[in-house]
Amino acid sequence: MKIHNTLTRQKEDFIPLNDGRVKMYVCGPTVYDYMHIGNARPLVVFDTLRRYLTYRGYEVSYVVNFTDVDDKIINKSIEENLTTREVSDKYIKAYMDDAKDLNIDEENTIHPRATELMDDIIAFIKALLDKGIAYQSAGDVYFDISKAKDYGKLSGKNIDDLISGASKRVDEKDSFKKKSPVDFALWKKTKLDGEVSWKAPWGEGRPGWHIECSTMCKKILGDTIDIHAGGEDLEFPHHENEIAQSEGLNEKTFANYWMHNGMIQVDGTKMSKSLGNFFTLRDIKKDYDLMVIRFWLLTTSYRQPINFTREIIDQAKASLQRLTNAYFSIEDLLKKTQDKDLSEKEKDLEKDLIAFEDNFVRVMDDDLNTADAITVLFDMAKFINTKLDSSMSRKFVEKVYQTYDRLFKVLGLKAEKKENLDIDLKEVENLIELRNEAKKNKDYAKADELRDRLKEMGVLIKDTRDGVKWELI
């Protein structure tokens, strides 16, 4: 298996620290608002990687943190007249609802909260101070970039250029606190009465963002992990600063592989609140099942930007429906098959079945190529629709079903039949019978009219060798 490592800018063979085990950390959300479509991409991409690693036989320790202390959370608590804990609890619950709809494997996800590891954060900062690679200043604590080894190795940034650029951006009121304008905060002194804060040896305050992730990662997974992942917007400064403080303290490689997903564009333009092209998952759920969003996010290489338009999502919805139709078709076929030995034809078709899974593994091993993996599913769907019928043995049809189901689940896809309580089942069956009669009488115009009428009701019909099948669309 090969992974594109941001650190080296090339694909590398994936060799875990320990045989059969993978330690993986994904930067999660700052929980001050509802998740937007951009938040969904790393969740889906790296959940899919976790699922694939599990499929390949690895035991995966998978961590997605919640940043639950931050300026944005404090501002939201004032805006909504809630405590910071109430704000974070509210939006973590909303996150979990969206994650469920995206079919994220939450059962096997560890979710640390920064506020629950404050003693560990303070101990981490103290250790950096004791080593002389951090310093106190006017109640704050900063990391001394000049003491970092190979700073900029992840992002490719030049420290002299960073210093020159940062010098022009630092507020006058804060400039006196830092030795260098690129030094970053590990601890921020409490500024307002009643502001959420914790007691530390150097004064009351709260941690900076970067130190939270380094601490949570170290506490749960150890000094060195296999994979650290997140959106490409986190590459600098967040992940660069994580490396500086973690490797500065532990004197060990922080992560062997760094993975970053590309950003989402809306109608070809960068998504932002200021441009008014910003969509939360709650907004999207009014029109689309989030399983469609998951599928759409997997149709493009995770490292490339991906474009969000209504037309594209509608196309993804139709494509996913084709795959789920095959799923339902084979489920239905299983009920009609009989127990008997495999025929010579079925033994020959088994070779195709093995080839499908081999191709799936081959493309997924190539830096999580989910786009080509989906192509394999379409090839399988065609195989199901054209090669299988009720005369086949149950044993063979079950093998096909199990393979299709297994690959479906590796991508985190679910095939769920929709329920529509408003539909009149008797009317559906009656219209299908009328259409059958029309076709028998070669009244094809009438048959097409009845098909269109059923479609308007939300019913898709399909003529098969085993008769007419229908499903909700």
C-alpha positions in Angstrom: 0.0 0.0 0.0 1.3 3.5 -0.9 0.4 6.8 0.7 1.3 10.3 -0.5 3.3 11.8 2.3 3.0 15.5 2.5 6.3 15.6 4.4 8.3 14.1 1.4 5.9 15.2 -1.4 5.8 11.7 -2.8 4.1 8.4 -2.6 5.7 6.0 -0.1 5.2 2.4 0.9 3.1 2.3 4.0 5.1 0.6 6.7 3.4 0.9 10.2 5.5 1.2 13.4 4.1 -2.1 14.6 3.1 -5.0 12.5 -0.7 -5.2 12.2 -1.4 -2.0 14.1 -1.9 1.6 13.0 -2.0 4.7 15.1 -3.9 7.5 13.4 -4.8 11.1 14.4 -7.1 13.4 12.5 -7.6 17.0 13.4 -11.2 17.4 14.3 -13.5 20.5 14.5 -13.5 23.5 16.8 -17.0 23.0 18.2 -18.5 26.5 18.1 -20.9 26.1 15.1 -22.6 23.5 12.9 -20.4 21.5 10.5 -20.1 22.9 7.0 -19.6 20.9 3.8 -15.8 21.5 4.0 -15.7 19.8 7.5 -17.2 16.7 6.0 -14.4 16.0 3.5 -11.6 15.0 6.0 -14.2 13.1 8.1 -15.3 11.0 5.1 -11.8 10.6 3.5 -10.0 9.5 6.6 -12.9 7.4 7.9 -12.6 5.6 4.6 -8.9 5.1 5.0 -9.5 3.8 8.5 -12.1 1.3 7.1 -9.7 0.2 4.3 -6.9 -0.3 6.7 -9.2 -2.4 8.9 -10.3 -4.4 5.8 -6.6 -5.0 5.0 -6.2 -6.6 8.4 -4.9 -3.8 10.6 -6.0 -2.9 14.1 -6.5 0.8 13.9 -6.4 3.2 16.9 -8.3 6.2 15.4 -8.5 9.6 17.1 -10.5 12.7 16.0 -10.2 15.5 18.6 -12.7 18.1 19.6 -11.2 21.6 20.2 -13.5 22.8 22.9 -11.7 25.9 24.2 -11.0 28.7 21.8 -11.7 32.4 21.1 -14.6 31.4 18.8 -16.2 29.3 21.4 -15.9 32.1 24.0 -17.5 34.6 21.5 -20.3 32.1 20.7 -21.0 31.6 24.4 -21.5 35.4 24.8 -23.6 35.6 21.7 -25.9 32.7 22.7 -25.8 33.5 26.5 -24.4 30.0 27.3 -21.4 28.7 29.1 -18.5 27.6 27.0 -19.2 24.0 28.0 -22.8 24.3 26.9 -21.7 25.7 23.6 -19.3 22.9 23.0 -21.8 20.2 24.1 -24.4 21.7 21.8 -22.2 21.5 18.7 -20.6 18.2 19.6 -24.1 16.7 19.6 -24.8 18.3 16.2 -21.5 16.9 15.0 -22.4 13.4 16.1 -25.8 13.7 14.3 -24.1 14.7 11.1 -21.4 12.0 11.5 -24.1 9.4 11.8 -25.8 10.6 8.6 -22.4 10.5 6.8 -22.0 6.9 8.2 -18.7 7.7 10.0 -17.6 4.8 12.2 -18.1 6.5 15.5 -18.1 3.3 17.5 -14.4 2.9 16.8 -13.4 6.5 17.0 -11.7 8.1 20.1 -12.9 11.7 20.7 -10.7 13.5 23.2 -11.7 17.0 24.3 -9.0 19.6 25.1 -10.7 20.6 28.3 -10.5 17.0 29.6 -6.7 16.9 29.3 -5.8 20.3 30.8 -3.4 18.8 33.4 -1.6 17.0 30.5 -1.5 20.3 28.5 0.0 22.2 31.4 2.6 19.4 32.0 3.5 19.5 28.3 4.0 23.3 28.4 6.0 23.1 31.6 8.3 20.5 30.0 8.9 22.8 27.0 9.8 25.6 29.4 12.1 23.3 31.4 13.9 22.4 28.2 14.4 26.1 27.3 12.4 25.9 24.0 9.5 28.0 25.4 9.4 31.2 27.4 7.1 33.2 29.5 6.1 36.8 28.6 3.6 39.0 30.3 1.5 36.1 31.6 1.6 34.2 28.2 3.8 31.3 27.2 5.4 31.2 23.7 7.2 28.5 21.7 10.6 29.8 20.6 10.8 29.0 16.9 14.6 29.6 16.9 14.9 26.4 19.0 12.9 24.3 16.6 14.8 21.8 14.4 13.9 21.9 10.7 11.0 24.3 11.2 9.1 24.5 7.9 10.0 20.9 6.7 6.3 20.0 6.3 5.0 23.1 4.6 8.2 24.0 2.8 8.1 27.5 4.4 11.4 29.4 4.9 11.7 30.8 8.4 13.4 34.0 7.3 10.5 34.7 4.9 8.0 33.9 7.6 9.7 36.3 10.0 9.7 39.1 7.4 6.0 38.5 6.6 4.9 38.1 10.2 6.7 41.3 11.2 4.1 43.3 9.2 1.1 41.5 10.7 1.7 41.5 14.4 -0.4 43.9 16.5 1.5 46.6 18.2 0.0 45.7 21.5 1.3 42.1 21.3 4.6 42.7 19.5 6.5 43.4 22.7 5.6 39.9 24.1 7.4 37.8 21.5 11.1 37.3 20.9 10.2 36.7 17.2 7.0 37.6 15.4 6.7 33.9 14.3 6.8 32.5 17.9 3.4 31.0 18.7 1.3 30.9 21.9 1.3 27.9 24.1 -0.7 29.6 26.9 -2.8 32.7 26.8 -3.3 34.8 29.9 -6.9 35.4 31.0 -8.0 38.8 29.7 -11.6 39.2 31.0 -13.3 38.6 34.3 -15.4 35.4 34.1 -13.5 34.1 31.0 -13.0 30.4 31.1 -9.5 29.7 32.4 -7.3 27.3 34.3 -4.6 27.7 36.9 -1.0 27.0 35.8 2.4 27.6 37.4 2.9 30.7 35.2 -0.5 32.2 35.7 -4.2 31.7 35.0 -5.3 31.3 31.4 -6.0 28.8 28.7 -4.0 26.8 26.1 -3.2 27.8 22.5 -4.7 25.7 19.7 -1.5 23.9 18.6 -0.5 22.6 22.0 -3.9 20.9 22.4 -3.5 18.5 19.5 0.1 17.7 20.4 -1.0 16.8 23.9 -4.0 14.8 23.0 -2.0 12.8 20.4 0.8 12.1 22.9 -1.6 11.2 25.7 -3.6 8.7 23.6 -1.3 7.4 20.9 2.2 8.0 22.2 5.2 10.1 21.1 5.3 8.8 17.5 2.3 7.8 15.4 1.8 6.3 12.0 -0.5 8.8 10.3 -1.5 12.4 11.1 -4.2 13.8 8.8 -6.4 16.8 8.2 -7.4 19.4 5.6 -4.6 21.1 3.6 -5.5 24.4 5.3 -4.0 22.9 8.5 -0.6 22.1 7.0 0.6 25.6 8.0 0.8 26.8 10.7 -1.1 24.2 12.7 0.6 21.0 11.7 4.0 22.7 11.3 3.7 23.9 14.9 2.6 20.5 16.2 5.8 19.0 14.8 7.9 21.8 16.3 6.5 21.4 19.9 6.1 17.6 19.8 9.5 16.8 18.3 11.1 19.5 20.5 9.8 17.8 23.6 10.0 14.2 22.7 13.1 14.3 20.5 11.4 11.7 18.3 9.6 11.8 14.9 6.1 12.9 15.6 4.3 11.3 12.6 5.8 9.0 9.9 3.1 9.9 7.3 1.2 13.2 6.9 -1.9 13.2 4.7 -3.9 16.3 3.7 -7.2 16.5 1.7 -7.9 19.2 -0.8 -10.4 22.0 -0.3 -14.0 22.2 -1.5 -15.1 24.8 -4.1 -18.6 26.0 -4.7 -19.4 26.6 -8.4 -15.6 26.7 -9.0 -15.0 29.4 -6.3 -13.4 28.9 -2.9 -16.1 28.4 -0.2 -16.3 31.2 2.3 -19.0 32.9 4.5 -18.1 36.3 3.0 -18.9 35.2 -0.5 -22.3 33.7 0.6 -21.4 30.3 -0.8 -21.1 28.6 2.6 -23.3 25.5 3.3 -23.7 23.7 6.5 -24.6 20.0 6.5 -27.8 20.9 8.2 -28.7 23.0 5.2 -27.7 20.3 2.7 -29.8 17.6 4.6 -32.9 19.5 3.7 -32.4 18.5 0.1 -30.1 15.5 0.1 -29.3 12.4 2.1 -25.8 12.8 3.4 -24.9 9.4 2.0 -25.0 11.1 -1.3 -22.5 13.6 0.0 -20.3 10.8 1.2 -20.4 9.2 -2.2 -19.7 12.5 -4.0 -16.7 13.2 -1.8 -15.2 9.8 -2.8 -15.6 10.3 -6.5 -12.4 12.5 -6.7 -8.9 12.0 -5.4 -8.8 13.2 -1.8 -5.8 15.4 -2.5 -7.5 17.3 -5.3 -10.0 20.2 -4.9 -13.6 19.1 -5.4 -16.4 21.2 -6.8 -19.8 21.5 -5.2 -22.8 22.3 -7.4 -26.4 21.2 -7.3 -26.0 19.6 -10.7 -23.0 17.6 -9.6 -24.7 16.4 -6.4 -27.8 15.4 -8.4 -25.5 13.4 -10.7 -23.9 11.8 -7.6 -27.4 10.9 -6.3 -28.3 9.2 -9.5 -25.0 7.3 -9.6 -25.3 6.1 -6.1 -28.9 5.0 -6.8 -27.5 2.8 -9.6 -25.2 1.1 -7.2 -27.9 0.6 -4.5 -30.3 -0.7 -7.1 -27.8 -3.5 -7.8 -27.6 -4.1 -4.1 -31.3 -4.5 -3.8 -31.5 -6.6 -6.9 -29.1 -9.2 -5.6 -30.9 -9.2 -2.2 -34.1 -9.9 -4.0 -32.5 -12.6 -6.2 -31.2 -14.4 -3.1 -34.8 -15.1 -2.1 -35.5 -16.8 -5.4 -32.4 -19.1 -5.7 -32.1 -22.7 -4.6 -29.5 -24.7 -2.8 -27.5 -26.7 -5.4 -23.9 -27.2 -6.6 -22.1 -24.5 -8.6 -22.5 -25.0 -12.3 -19.5 -24.8 -14.7 -20.7 -21.4 -15.8 -20.7 -20.2 -12.1 -17.2 -21.6 -11.6 -16.0 -19.6 -14.6 -17.8 -16.4 -13.3 -16.0 -16.8 -10.0 -12.8 -15.7 -11.7 -14.6 -12.4 -12.5 -15.6 -12.1 -8.9 -12.1 -12.5 -7.7 -10.8 -10.0 -10.3 -13.2 -7.4 -9.0 -11.9 -7.5 -5.5 -8.3 -7.7 -6.7 -8.8 -4.6 -8.8 -10.5 -2.8 -5.8 -7.5 -3.6 -3.6 -5.0 -2.5 -6.3 -6.5 0.9 -6.7 -7.2 1.5 -3.0 -3.5 0.6 -2.3 -2.5 3.4 -4.6 -2.9 6.3 -2.2 -6.6 5.6 -1.4 -7.9 5.9 -5.0 -11.6 5.9 -4.1 -12.6 7.2 -7.6 -11.3 4.1 -9.3 -12.7 1.9 -6.5 -16.1 3.3 -7.3 -15.6 2.3 -10.9 -15.0 -1.3 -9.7 -18.4 -1.1 -7.9 -20.0 0.0 -11.1 -18.4 -2.9 -13.0 -19.8 -5.2 -10.3 -23.2 -3.7 -10.6 -23.2 -4.4 -14.3 -22.1 -7.9 -13.6 -25.0 -8.3 -11.1 -27.5 -6.9 -13.6 -26.4 -8.9 -16.6 -24.9 -12.1 -15.4 -27.1 -13.2 -12.5 -30.6 -14.7 -12.6 -32.9 -16.9 -10.5 -31.7 -20.1 -12.1 -28.3 -19.8 -10.4 -27.3 -21.5 -7.2 -27.8 -19.7 -3.9 -24.2 -20.4 -3.0 -22.8 -18.4 -6.0 -25.3 -15.6 -5.6 -24.3 -15.3 -1.9 -20.6 -15.1 -2.9 -21.4 -12.2 -5.2 -23.6 -10.5 -2.6 -20.9 -10.9 0.1 -18.2 -9.4 -2.1 -20.3 -6.5 -3.2 -21.4 -5.8 0.3 -17.9 -6.0 1.6 -16.5 -3.5 -0.9 -19.6 -1.3 -0.4 -18.9 -1.1 3.3 -15.1 -0.4 2.9 -16.2 2.9 1.3 -18.7 3.5 4.1 -21.6 3.3 1.7 -25.0 2.1 2.9 -27.9 0.7 0.7 -31.1 1.7 2.5 -34.5 1.4 1.0 -36.4 4.6 1.3 -39.8 4.7 3.1 -42.6 6.8 1.8 -45.7 6.5 3.9 -47.7 8.6 1.5 -47.4 6.1 -1.4 -50.4 3.9 -2.2 -49.0 0.4 -2.7 -52.3 -0.9 -4.2 -52.2 1.9 -6.8 -48.6 1.1 -7.7 -49.3 -2.5 -8.2 -52.4 -1.7 -10.2 -50.5 0.7 -12.5 -47.8 -1.9 -13.0 -50.4 -4.5 -14.0 -52.0 -2.1 -16.4 -48.6 -1.4 -17.9 -48.0 -5.2 -18.3 -51.3 -5.5 -20.1 -50.5 -2.6 -22.4 -47.2 -4.1 -23.3 -48.9 -7.5 -23.9 -51.3 -5.7 -26.3 -48.3 -3.9 -27.9 -49.8 -0.5 -26.8 -46.3 0.9 -26.1 -47.5 4.5 -25.9 -49.8 3.5 -23.1 -47.0 1.5 -21.4 -44.7 4.5 -21.6 -47.4 6.8 -20.2 -47.9 4.5 -17.2 -44.2 4.3 -16.6 -44.0 8.1 -16.6 -47.0 8.3 -14.2 -45.2 5.9 -11.8 -42.1 8.0 -12.0 -44.0 11.1 -11.1 -45.2 9.2 -8.0 -41.6 8.5 -7.1 -41.5 4.9 -8.3 -38.8 3.6 -10.6 -39.7 0.4 -12.5 -37.3 -2.0 -14.2 -38.0 -4.8 -16.6 -35.9 -7.9 -15.8 -35.7 -11.5 -16.7 -37.5 -12.3 -13.5 -40.3 -9.8 -14.2 -41.0 -6.2 -13.3 -39.2 -4.8 -10.2 -39.9 -1.4 -8.7 -38.3 0.8 -6.0 -38.7 4.3 -4.6 -36.5 7.1 -6.1 
